[in-house]
Amino acid sequence: MARIEGQIAFAQAALARRPAACRASWRALRGNPLERRAYLALAVAAGAVPATSIVRLANRRGRGI
């Protein structure tokens, strides 16, 4: 469940829906504090890193968000 919440959080952050991204991130982190997608979503929502660069890097490594 935390993985899915993390994916939703990242999608919301990529769409510039910051409040929804933060809520979904915190739900994911409550379910699993090690869920990396939630941390990435918070970074995107904060404007620290663009979502496209994270997706590009993940795809280059053969992983998805």
CHARMM internal coordinates of N, CA and C (Angstrom, degrees):
IC EDIT
DIST 1 N 1 CA 1.4432
DIST 1 CA 1 C 1.5346
ANGL 1 N 1 CA 1 C 110.49
DIST 1 C 2 N 1.3191
ANGL 1 CA 1 C 2 N 116.34
DIHE 1 N 1 CA 1 C 2 N -38.37
DIST 2 N 2 CA 1.4661
ANGL 1 C 2 N 2 CA 119.93
DIHE 1 CA 1 C 2 N 2 CA -179.52
DIST 2 CA 2 C 1.5277
ANGL 2 N 2 CA 2 C 110.48
DIHE 1 C 2 N 2 CA 2 C -65.70
DIST 2 C 3 N 1.3302
ANGL 2 CA 2 C 3 N 117.06
DIHE 2 N 2 CA 2 C 3 N -35.60
DIST 3 N 3 CA 1.4624
ANGL 2 C 3 N 3 CA 120.36
DIHE 2 CA 2 C 3 N 3 CA 178.55
DIST 3 CA 3 C 1.5204
ANGL 3 N 3 CA 3 C 110.65
DIHE 2 C 3 N 3 CA 3 C -62.75
DIST 3 C 4 N 1.2979
ANGL 3 CA 3 C 4 N 116.76
DIHE 3 N 3 CA 3 C 4 N -43.98
DIST 4 N 4 CA 1.4675
ANGL 3 C 4 N 4 CA 121.00
DIHE 3 CA 3 C 4 N 4 CA -179.98
DIST 4 CA 4 C 1.5167
ANGL 4 N 4 CA 4 C 110.46
DIHE 3 C 4 N 4 CA 4 C -66.20
DIST 4 C 5 N 1.3329
ANGL 4 CA 4 C 5 N 117.40
DIHE 4 N 4 CA 4 C 5 N -42.34
DIST 5 N 5 CA 1.4688
ANGL 4 C 5 N 5 CA 120.70
DIHE 4 CA 4 C 5 N 5 CA 176.66
DIST 5 CA 5 C 1.5288
ANGL 5 N 5 CA 5 C 110.58
DIHE 4 C 5 N 5 CA 5 C -60.93
DIST 5 C 6 N 1.3298
ANGL 5 CA 5 C 6 N 116.71
DIHE 5 N 5 CA 5 C 6 N -37.95
DIST 6 N 6 CA 1.4568
ANGL 5 C 6 N 6 CA 120.51
DIHE 5 CA 5 C 6 N 6 CA 177.60
DIST 6 CA 6 C 1.5266
ANGL 6 N 6 CA 6 C 111.92
DIHE 5 C 6 N 6 CA 6 C -65.00
DIST 6 C 7 N 1.3180
ANGL 6 CA 6 C 7 N 116.26
DIHE 6 N 6 CA 6 C 7 N -39.49
DIST 7 N 7 CA 1.4657
ANGL 6 C 7 N 7 CA 119.99
DIHE 6 CA 6 C 7 N 7 CA 177.15
DIST 7 CA 7 C 1.5243
ANGL 7 N 7 CA 7 C 110.85
DIHE 6 C 7 N 7 CA 7 C -65.31
DIST 7 C 8 N 1.3082
ANGL 7 CA 7 C 8 N 116.28
DIHE 7 N 7 CA 7 C 8 N -41.94
DIST 8 N 8 CA 1.4666
ANGL 7 C 8 N 8 CA 120.57
DIHE 7 CA 7 C 8 N 8 CA 177.91
DIST 8 CA 8 C 1.5248
ANGL 8 N 8 CA 8 C 109.85
DIHE 7 C 8 N 8 CA 8 C -63.63
DIST 8 C 9 N 1.3180
ANGL 8 CA 8 C 9 N 116.64
DIHE 8 N 8 CA 8 C 9 N -42.74
DIST 9 N 9 CA 1.4662
ANGL 8 C 9 N 9 CA 120.72
DIHE 8 CA 8 C 9 N 9 CA 179.84
DIST 9 CA 9 C 1.5253
ANGL 9 N 9 CA 9 C 110.93
DIHE 8 C 9 N 9 CA 9 C -61.10
DIST 9 C 10 N 1.3309
ANGL 9 CA 9 C 10 N 116.75
DIHE 9 N 9 CA 9 C 10 N -43.63
DIST 10 N 10 CA 1.4598
ANGL 9 C 10 N 10 CA 119.64
DIHE 9 CA 9 C 10 N 10 CA -179.88
DIST 10 CA 10 C 1.5195
ANGL 10 N 10 CA 10 C 110.62
DIHE 9 C 10 N 10 CA 10 C -65.29
DIST 10 C 11 N 1.3174
ANGL 10 CA 10 C 11 N 117.41
DIHE 10 N 10 CA 10 C 11 N -41.04
DIST 11 N 11 CA 1.4652
ANGL 10 C 11 N 11 CA 120.61
DIHE 10 CA 10 C 11 N 11 CA 178.69
DIST 11 CA 11 C 1.5280
ANGL 11 N 11 CA 11 C 110.87
DIHE 10 C 11 N 11 CA 11 C -62.85
DIST 11 C 12 N 1.3148
ANGL 11 CA 11 C 12 N 117.09
DIHE 11 N 11 CA 11 C 12 N -42.87
DIST 12 N 12 CA 1.4614
ANGL 11 C 12 N 12 CA 120.74
DIHE 11 CA 11 C 12 N 12 CA 178.37
DIST 12 CA 12 C 1.5271
ANGL 12 N 12 CA 12 C 110.93
DIHE 11 C 12 N 12 CA 12 C -63.51
DIST 12 C 13 N 1.3195
ANGL 12 CA 12 C 13 N 116.85
DIHE 12 N 12 CA 12 C 13 N -40.81
DIST 13 N 13 CA 1.4664
ANGL 12 C 13 N 13 CA 120.60
DIHE 12 CA 12 C 13 N 13 CA 179.16
DIST 13 CA 13 C 1.5279
ANGL 13 N 13 CA 13 C 110.75
DIHE 12 C 13 N 13 CA 13 C -65.62
DIST 13 C 14 N 1.3300
ANGL 13 CA 13 C 14 N 116.55
DIHE 13 N 13 CA 13 C 14 N -40.44
DIST 14 N 14 CA 1.4649
ANGL 13 C 14 N 14 CA 120.67
DIHE 13 CA 13 C 14 N 14 CA 179.42
DIST 14 CA 14 C 1.5245
ANGL 14 N 14 CA 14 C 111.30
DIHE 13 C 14 N 14 CA 14 C -64.80
DIST 14 C 15 N 1.3226
ANGL 14 CA 14 C 15 N 116.82
DIHE 14 N 14 CA 14 C 15 N -28.75
DIST 15 N 15 CA 1.4649
ANGL 14 C 15 N 15 CA 121.77
DIHE 14 CA 14 C 15 N 15 CA 178.70
DIST 15 CA 15 C 1.5302
ANGL 15 N 15 CA 15 C 111.83
DIHE 14 C 15 N 15 CA 15 C -88.68
DIST 15 C 16 N 1.3291
ANGL 15 CA 15 C 16 N 117.17
DIHE 15 N 15 CA 15 C 16 N 7.78
DIST 16 N 16 CA 1.4679
ANGL 15 C 16 N 16 CA 123.94
DIHE 15 CA 15 C 16 N 16 CA 178.46
DIST 16 CA 16 C 1.5281
ANGL 16 N 16 CA 16 C 112.23
DIHE 15 C 16 N 16 CA 16 C 64.54
DIST 16 C 17 N 1.3113
ANGL 16 CA 16 C 17 N 116.54
DIHE 16 N 16 CA 16 C 17 N 33.03
DIST 17 N 17 CA 1.4652
ANGL 16 C 17 N 17 CA 122.25
DIHE 16 CA 16 C 17 N 17 CA 174.99
DIST 17 CA 17 C 1.5232
ANGL 17 N 17 CA 17 C 107.52
DIHE 16 C 17 N 17 CA 17 C -103.22
DIST 17 C 18 N 1.3205
ANGL 17 CA 17 C 18 N 114.90
DIHE 17 N 17 CA 17 C 18 N 75.62
DIST 18 N 18 CA 1.4593
ANGL 17 C 18 N 18 CA 122.09
DIHE 17 CA 17 C 18 N 18 CA -170.76
DIST 18 CA 18 C 1.5337
ANGL 18 N 18 CA 18 C 114.33
DIHE 17 C 18 N 18 CA 18 C -59.36
DIST 18 C 19 N 1.3272
ANGL 18 CA 18 C 19 N 119.93
DIHE 18 N 18 CA 18 C 19 N -48.25
DIST 19 N 19 CA 1.4800
ANGL 18 C 19 N 19 CA 118.18
DIHE 18 CA 18 C 19 N 19 CA -179.06
DIST 19 CA 19 C 1.5296
ANGL 19 N 19 CA 19 C 112.71
DIHE 18 C 19 N 19 CA 19 C -61.30
DIST 19 C 20 N 1.3242
ANGL 19 CA 19 C 20 N 116.59
DIHE 19 N 19 CA 19 C 20 N -42.51
DIST 20 N 20 CA 1.4695
ANGL 19 C 20 N 20 CA 119.84
DIHE 19 CA 19 C 20 N 20 CA 179.51
DIST 20 CA 20 C 1.5211
ANGL 20 N 20 CA 20 C 110.58
DIHE 19 C 20 N 20 CA 20 C -66.46
DIST 20 C 21 N 1.3164
ANGL 20 CA 20 C 21 N 117.15
DIHE 20 N 20 CA 20 C 21 N -37.33
DIST 21 N 21 CA 1.4648
ANGL 20 C 21 N 21 CA 121.02
DIHE 20 CA 20 C 21 N 21 CA 178.79
DIST 21 CA 21 C 1.5259
ANGL 21 N 21 CA 21 C 110.86
DIHE 20 C 21 N 21 CA 21 C -65.03
DIST 21 C 22 N 1.2965
ANGL 21 CA 21 C 22 N 116.84
DIHE 21 N 21 CA 21 C 22 N -42.20
DIST 22 N 22 CA 1.4698
ANGL 21 C 22 N 22 CA 120.27
DIHE 21 CA 21 C 22 N 22 CA 179.66
DIST 22 CA 22 C 1.5246
ANGL 22 N 22 CA 22 C 111.58
DIHE 21 C 22 N 22 CA 22 C -65.87
DIST 22 C 23 N 1.3208
ANGL 22 CA 22 C 23 N 116.76
DIHE 22 N 22 CA 22 C 23 N -42.12
DIST 23 N 23 CA 1.4748
ANGL 22 C 23 N 23 CA 119.55
DIHE 22 CA 22 C 23 N 23 CA 178.70
DIST 23 CA 23 C 1.5285
ANGL 23 N 23 CA 23 C 110.73
DIHE 22 C 23 N 23 CA 23 C -62.44
DIST 23 C 24 N 1.3253
ANGL 23 CA 23 C 24 N 116.69
DIHE 23 N 23 CA 23 C 24 N -46.15
DIST 24 N 24 CA 1.4629
ANGL 23 C 24 N 24 CA 119.97
DIHE 23 CA 23 C 24 N 24 CA -179.63
DIST 24 CA 24 C 1.5301
ANGL 24 N 24 CA 24 C 110.85
DIHE 23 C 24 N 24 CA 24 C -65.91
DIST 24 C 25 N 1.3161
ANGL 24 CA 24 C 25 N 117.06
DIHE 24 N 24 CA 24 C 25 N -36.30
DIST 25 N 25 CA 1.4663
ANGL 24 C 25 N 25 CA 120.28
DIHE 24 CA 24 C 25 N 25 CA 178.37
DIST 25 CA 25 C 1.5186
ANGL 25 N 25 CA 25 C 110.82
DIHE 24 C 25 N 25 CA 25 C -62.84
DIST 25 C 26 N 1.3085
ANGL 25 CA 25 C 26 N 116.98
DIHE 25 N 25 CA 25 C 26 N -45.85
DIST 26 N 26 CA 1.4635
ANGL 25 C 26 N 26 CA 119.69
DIHE 25 CA 25 C 26 N 26 CA -179.44
DIST 26 CA 26 C 1.5170
ANGL 26 N 26 CA 26 C 111.51
DIHE 25 C 26 N 26 CA 26 C -65.85
DIST 26 C 27 N 1.3433
ANGL 26 CA 26 C 27 N 117.53
DIHE 26 N 26 CA 26 C 27 N -35.54
DIST 27 N 27 CA 1.4700
ANGL 26 C 27 N 27 CA 119.64
DIHE 26 CA 26 C 27 N 27 CA 175.95
DIST 27 CA 27 C 1.5270
ANGL 27 N 27 CA 27 C 109.92
DIHE 26 C 27 N 27 CA 27 C -63.72
DIST 27 C 28 N 1.3240
ANGL 27 CA 27 C 28 N 116.78
DIHE 27 N 27 CA 27 C 28 N -42.11
DIST 28 N 28 CA 1.4669
ANGL 27 C 28 N 28 CA 120.52
DIHE 27 CA 27 C 28 N 28 CA 179.11
DIST 28 CA 28 C 1.5232
ANGL 28 N 28 CA 28 C 110.86
DIHE 27 C 28 N 28 CA 28 C -64.45
DIST 28 C 29 N 1.3195
ANGL 28 CA 28 C 29 N 116.55
DIHE 28 N 28 CA 28 C 29 N -42.28
DIST 29 N 29 CA 1.4648
ANGL 28 C 29 N 29 CA 119.90
DIHE 28 CA 28 C 29 N 29 CA -178.50
DIST 29 CA 29 C 1.5244
ANGL 29 N 29 CA 29 C 112.18
DIHE 28 C 29 N 29 CA 29 C -69.23
DIST 29 C 30 N 1.3270
ANGL 29 CA 29 C 30 N 117.24
DIHE 29 N 29 CA 29 C 30 N -31.04
DIST 30 N 30 CA 1.4670
ANGL 29 C 30 N 30 CA 119.26
DIHE 29 CA 29 C 30 N 30 CA 174.77
DIST 30 CA 30 C 1.5221
ANGL 30 N 30 CA 30 C 110.05
DIHE 29 C 30 N 30 CA 30 C -66.91
DIST 30 C 31 N 1.3223
ANGL 30 CA 30 C 31 N 116.81
DIHE 30 N 30 CA 30 C 31 N -36.25
DIST 31 N 31 CA 1.4658
ANGL 30 C 31 N 31 CA 120.60
DIHE 30 CA 30 C 31 N 31 CA 179.14
DIST 31 CA 31 C 1.5160
ANGL 31 N 31 CA 31 C 112.63
DIHE 30 C 31 N 31 CA 31 C -73.14
DIST 31 C 32 N 1.3335
ANGL 31 CA 31 C 32 N 116.21
DIHE 31 N 31 CA 31 C 32 N -39.28
DIST 32 N 32 CA 1.4644
ANGL 31 C 32 N 32 CA 121.18
DIHE 31 CA 31 C 32 N 32 CA -179.57
DIST 32 CA 32 C 1.5257
ANGL 32 N 32 CA 32 C 108.26
DIHE 31 C 32 N 32 CA 32 C -153.32
DIST 32 C 33 N 1.3169
ANGL 32 CA 32 C 33 N 117.88
DIHE 32 N 32 CA 32 C 33 N 104.76
DIST 33 N 33 CA 1.4661
ANGL 32 C 33 N 33 CA 120.73
DIHE 32 CA 32 C 33 N 33 CA -178.08
DIST 33 CA 33 C 1.5263
ANGL 33 N 33 CA 33 C 114.24
DIHE 32 C 33 N 33 CA 33 C -63.35
DIST 33 C 34 N 1.3172
ANGL 33 CA 33 C 34 N 118.13
DIHE 33 N 33 CA 33 C 34 N -12.79
DIST 34 N 34 CA 1.4590
ANGL 33 C 34 N 34 CA 121.73
DIHE 33 CA 33 C 34 N 34 CA 179.79
DIST 34 CA 34 C 1.5401
ANGL 34 N 34 CA 34 C 113.01
DIHE 33 C 34 N 34 CA 34 C -96.45
DIST 34 C 35 N 1.3270
ANGL 34 CA 34 C 35 N 117.62
DIHE 34 N 34 CA 34 C 35 N 6.59
DIST 35 N 35 CA 1.4614
ANGL 34 C 35 N 35 CA 121.66
DIHE 34 CA 34 C 35 N 35 CA -178.44
DIST 35 CA 35 C 1.5286
ANGL 35 N 35 CA 35 C 109.97
DIHE 34 C 35 N 35 CA 35 C -69.75
DIST 35 C 36 N 1.3306
ANGL 35 CA 35 C 36 N 116.18
DIHE 35 N 35 CA 35 C 36 N 108.34
DIST 36 N 36 CA 1.4675
ANGL 35 C 36 N 36 CA 120.99
DIHE 35 CA 35 C 36 N 36 CA -173.94
DIST 36 CA 36 C 1.5236
ANGL 36 N 36 CA 36 C 113.08
DIHE 35 C 36 N 36 CA 36 C -70.11
DIST 36 C 37 N 1.3178
ANGL 36 CA 36 C 37 N 117.62
DIHE 36 N 36 CA 36 C 37 N -28.86
DIST 37 N 37 CA 1.4661
ANGL 36 C 37 N 37 CA 120.02
DIHE 36 CA 36 C 37 N 37 CA -179.14
DIST 37 CA 37 C 1.5238
ANGL 37 N 37 CA 37 C 111.36
DIHE 36 C 37 N 37 CA 37 C -63.55
DIST 37 C 38 N 1.3163
ANGL 37 CA 37 C 38 N 116.78
DIHE 37 N 37 CA 37 C 38 N -33.62
DIST 38 N 38 CA 1.4618
ANGL 37 C 38 N 38 CA 120.35
DIHE 37 CA 37 C 38 N 38 CA 179.63
DIST 38 CA 38 C 1.5221
ANGL 38 N 38 CA 38 C 110.76
DIHE 37 C 38 N 38 CA 38 C -66.34
DIST 38 C 39 N 1.3242
ANGL 38 CA 38 C 39 N 116.39
DIHE 38 N 38 CA 38 C 39 N -41.71
DIST 39 N 39 CA 1.4661
ANGL 38 C 39 N 39 CA 119.74
DIHE 38 CA 38 C 39 N 39 CA 177.97
DIST 39 CA 39 C 1.5270
ANGL 39 N 39 CA 39 C 111.05
DIHE 38 C 39 N 39 CA 39 C -66.57
DIST 39 C 40 N 1.3215
ANGL 39 CA 39 C 40 N 116.31
DIHE 39 N 39 CA 39 C 40 N -39.75
DIST 40 N 40 CA 1.4674
ANGL 39 C 40 N 40 CA 119.51
DIHE 39 CA 39 C 40 N 40 CA 177.38
DIST 40 CA 40 C 1.5254
ANGL 40 N 40 CA 40 C 110.60
DIHE 39 C 40 N 40 CA 40 C -63.98
DIST 40 C 41 N 1.3194
ANGL 40 CA 40 C 41 N 116.82
DIHE 40 N 40 CA 40 C 41 N -39.89
DIST 41 N 41 CA 1.4638
ANGL 40 C 41 N 41 CA 120.58
DIHE 40 CA 40 C 41 N 41 CA 178.89
DIST 41 CA 41 C 1.5237
ANGL 41 N 41 CA 41 C 111.22
DIHE 40 C 41 N 41 CA 41 C -63.66
DIST 41 C 42 N 1.3182
ANGL 41 CA 41 C 42 N 117.08
DIHE 41 N 41 CA 41 C 42 N -39.55
DIST 42 N 42 CA 1.4628
ANGL 41 C 42 N 42 CA 120.12
DIHE 41 CA 41 C 42 N 42 CA 177.86
DIST 42 CA 42 C 1.5261
ANGL 42 N 42 CA 42 C 110.88
DIHE 41 C 42 N 42 CA 42 C -65.64
DIST 42 C 43 N 1.3192
ANGL 42 CA 42 C 43 N 117.05
DIHE 42 N 42 CA 42 C 43 N -37.73
DIST 43 N 43 CA 1.4651
ANGL 42 C 43 N 43 CA 120.55
DIHE 42 CA 42 C 43 N 43 CA 178.34
DIST 43 CA 43 C 1.5271
ANGL 43 N 43 CA 43 C 110.88
DIHE 42 C 43 N 43 CA 43 C -66.07
DIST 43 C 44 N 1.3185
ANGL 43 CA 43 C 44 N 116.94
DIHE 43 N 43 CA 43 C 44 N -40.44
DIST 44 N 44 CA 1.4690
ANGL 43 C 44 N 44 CA 120.92
DIHE 43 CA 43 C 44 N 44 CA 178.46
DIST 44 CA 44 C 1.5235
ANGL 44 N 44 CA 44 C 109.89
DIHE 43 C 44 N 44 CA 44 C -68.79
DIST 44 C 45 N 1.3219
ANGL 44 CA 44 C 45 N 117.54
DIHE 44 N 44 CA 44 C 45 N -42.83
DIST 45 N 45 CA 1.4635
ANGL 44 C 45 N 45 CA 121.20
DIHE 44 CA 44 C 45 N 45 CA -179.91
DIST 45 CA 45 C 1.5236
ANGL 45 N 45 CA 45 C 111.34
DIHE 44 C 45 N 45 CA 45 C -63.27
DIST 45 C 46 N 1.3290
ANGL 45 CA 45 C 46 N 116.54
DIHE 45 N 45 CA 45 C 46 N -33.38
DIST 46 N 46 CA 1.4609
ANGL 45 C 46 N 46 CA 120.46
DIHE 45 CA 45 C 46 N 46 CA 179.53
DIST 46 CA 46 C 1.5263
ANGL 46 N 46 CA 46 C 111.90
DIHE 45 C 46 N 46 CA 46 C -77.80
DIST 46 C 47 N 1.3060
ANGL 46 CA 46 C 47 N 116.69
DIHE 46 N 46 CA 46 C 47 N -12.45
DIST 47 N 47 CA 1.4579
ANGL 46 C 47 N 47 CA 120.26
DIHE 46 CA 46 C 47 N 47 CA -179.75
DIST 47 CA 47 C 1.5130
ANGL 47 N 47 CA 47 C 113.30
DIHE 46 C 47 N 47 CA 47 C 85.10
DIST 47 C 48 N 1.3277
ANGL 47 CA 47 C 48 N 117.34
DIHE 47 N 47 CA 47 C 48 N 13.36
DIST 48 N 48 CA 1.4602
ANGL 47 C 48 N 48 CA 120.97
DIHE 47 CA 47 C 48 N 48 CA -178.26
DIST 48 CA 48 C 1.5217
ANGL 48 N 48 CA 48 C 112.51
DIHE 47 C 48 N 48 CA 48 C -74.08
DIST 48 C 49 N 1.3169
ANGL 48 CA 48 C 49 N 116.01
DIHE 48 N 48 CA 48 C 49 N -30.20
DIST 49 N 49 CA 1.4700
ANGL 48 C 49 N 49 CA 120.73
DIHE 48 CA 48 C 49 N 49 CA -177.87
DIST 49 CA 49 C 1.5328
ANGL 49 N 49 CA 49 C 108.40
DIHE 48 C 49 N 49 CA 49 C -149.48
DIST 49 C 50 N 1.3290
ANGL 49 CA 49 C 50 N 118.42
DIHE 49 N 49 CA 49 C 50 N 141.39
DIST 50 N 50 CA 1.4640
ANGL 49 C 50 N 50 CA 119.70
DIHE 49 CA 49 C 50 N 50 CA 178.66
DIST 50 CA 50 C 1.5315
ANGL 50 N 50 CA 50 C 111.79
DIHE 49 C 50 N 50 CA 50 C -75.37
DIST 50 C 51 N 1.3068
ANGL 50 CA 50 C 51 N 115.96
DIHE 50 N 50 CA 50 C 51 N 144.77
DIST 51 N 51 CA 1.4633
ANGL 50 C 51 N 51 CA 121.45
DIHE 50 CA 50 C 51 N 51 CA -178.35
DIST 51 CA 51 C 1.5220
ANGL 51 N 51 CA 51 C 111.43
DIHE 50 C 51 N 51 CA 51 C -62.88
DIST 51 C 52 N 1.3226
ANGL 51 CA 51 C 52 N 117.33
DIHE 51 N 51 CA 51 C 52 N -35.25
DIST 52 N 52 CA 1.4630
ANGL 51 C 52 N 52 CA 119.87
DIHE 51 CA 51 C 52 N 52 CA -177.67
DIST 52 CA 52 C 1.5231
ANGL 52 N 52 CA 52 C 111.87
DIHE 51 C 52 N 52 CA 52 C -62.32
DIST 52 C 53 N 1.3169
ANGL 52 CA 52 C 53 N 117.62
DIHE 52 N 52 CA 52 C 53 N -37.34
DIST 53 N 53 CA 1.4620
ANGL 52 C 53 N 53 CA 119.48
DIHE 52 CA 52 C 53 N 53 CA -179.68
DIST 53 CA 53 C 1.5305
ANGL 53 N 53 CA 53 C 111.39
DIHE 52 C 53 N 53 CA 53 C -69.31
DIST 53 C 54 N 1.3238
ANGL 53 CA 53 C 54 N 117.37
DIHE 53 N 53 CA 53 C 54 N -35.55
DIST 54 N 54 CA 1.4646
ANGL 53 C 54 N 54 CA 120.42
DIHE 53 CA 53 C 54 N 54 CA 177.70
DIST 54 CA 54 C 1.5213
ANGL 54 N 54 CA 54 C 110.31
DIHE 53 C 54 N 54 CA 54 C -67.30
DIST 54 C 55 N 1.3205
ANGL 54 CA 54 C 55 N 116.39
DIHE 54 N 54 CA 54 C 55 N -44.70
DIST 55 N 55 CA 1.4668
ANGL 54 C 55 N 55 CA 120.43
DIHE 54 CA 54 C 55 N 55 CA 179.78
DIST 55 CA 55 C 1.5278
ANGL 55 N 55 CA 55 C 110.09
DIHE 54 C 55 N 55 CA 55 C -63.87
DIST 55 C 56 N 1.3217
ANGL 55 CA 55 C 56 N 117.06
DIHE 55 N 55 CA 55 C 56 N -42.45
DIST 56 N 56 CA 1.4643
ANGL 55 C 56 N 56 CA 120.96
DIHE 55 CA 55 C 56 N 56 CA 179.66
DIST 56 CA 56 C 1.5269
ANGL 56 N 56 CA 56 C 110.53
DIHE 55 C 56 N 56 CA 56 C -61.40
DIST 56 C 57 N 1.3210
ANGL 56 CA 56 C 57 N 117.10
DIHE 56 N 56 CA 56 C 57 N -45.07
DIST 57 N 57 CA 1.4642
ANGL 56 C 57 N 57 CA 121.13
DIHE 56 CA 56 C 57 N 57 CA 179.39
DIST 57 CA 57 C 1.5306
ANGL 57 N 57 CA 57 C 111.18
DIHE 56 C 57 N 57 CA 57 C -64.03
DIST 57 C 58 N 1.3192
ANGL 57 CA 57 C 58 N 117.00
DIHE 57 N 57 CA 57 C 58 N -43.47
DIST 58 N 58 CA 1.4729
ANGL 57 C 58 N 58 CA 120.57
DIHE 57 CA 57 C 58 N 58 CA -179.89
DIST 58 CA 58 C 1.5227
ANGL 58 N 58 CA 58 C 110.66
DIHE 57 C 58 N 58 CA 58 C -64.09
DIST 58 C 59 N 1.3160
ANGL 58 CA 58 C 59 N 117.00
DIHE 58 N 58 CA 58 C 59 N -41.50
DIST 59 N 59 CA 1.4643
ANGL 58 C 59 N 59 CA 120.10
DIHE 58 CA 58 C 59 N 59 CA 179.82
DIST 59 CA 59 C 1.5281
ANGL 59 N 59 CA 59 C 111.09
DIHE 58 C 59 N 59 CA 59 C -68.10
DIST 59 C 60 N 1.3162
ANGL 59 CA 59 C 60 N 117.33
DIHE 59 N 59 CA 59 C 60 N -36.05
DIST 60 N 60 CA 1.4596
ANGL 59 C 60 N 60 CA 120.84
DIHE 59 CA 59 C 60 N 60 CA 178.55
DIST 60 CA 60 C 1.5315
ANGL 60 N 60 CA 60 C 110.99
DIHE 59 C 60 N 60 CA 60 C -63.80
DIST 60 C 61 N 1.3170
ANGL 60 CA 60 C 61 N 116.37
DIHE 60 N 60 CA 60 C 61 N -33.99
DIST 61 N 61 CA 1.4623
ANGL 60 C 61 N 61 CA 120.82
DIHE 60 CA 60 C 61 N 61 CA 179.53
DIST 61 CA 61 C 1.5227
ANGL 61 N 61 CA 61 C 112.23
DIHE 60 C 61 N 61 CA 61 C -84.65
DIST 61 C 62 N 1.3353
ANGL 61 CA 61 C 62 N 117.26
DIHE 61 N 61 CA 61 C 62 N -0.99
DIST 62 N 62 CA 1.4535
ANGL 61 C 62 N 62 CA 120.58
DIHE 61 CA 61 C 62 N 62 CA 179.04
DIST 62 CA 62 C 1.5122
ANGL 62 N 62 CA 62 C 113.89
DIHE 61 C 62 N 62 CA 62 C 84.28
DIST 62 C 63 N 1.2976
ANGL 62 CA 62 C 63 N 116.51
DIHE 62 N 62 CA 62 C 63 N 18.35
DIST 63 N 63 CA 1.4591
ANGL 62 C 63 N 63 CA 122.26
DIHE 62 CA 62 C 63 N 63 CA 178.63
DIST 63 CA 63 C 1.5121
ANGL 63 N 63 CA 63 C 109.53
DIHE 62 C 63 N 63 CA 63 C -119.39
DIST 63 C 64 N 1.2937
ANGL 63 CA 63 C 64 N 115.42
DIHE 63 N 63 CA 63 C 64 N 164.35
DIST 64 N 64 CA 1.4533
ANGL 63 C 64 N 64 CA 119.99
DIHE 63 CA 63 C 64 N 64 CA 175.66
DIST 64 CA 64 C 1.5128
ANGL 64 N 64 CA 64 C 110.25
DIHE 63 C 64 N 64 CA 64 C -121.92
DIST 64 C 65 N 1.2959
ANGL 64 CA 64 C 65 N 115.18
DIHE 64 N 64 CA 64 C 65 N 170.28
DIST 65 N 65 CA 1.4546
ANGL 64 C 65 N 65 CA 119.64
DIHE 64 CA 64 C 65 N 65 CA 177.36
DIST 65 CA 65 C 1.5023
ANGL 65 N 65 CA 65 C 106.06
DIHE 64 C 65 N 65 CA 65 C -96.04
END
COOR INIT
IC SEED 1 N 1 CA 1 C
IC BUILD
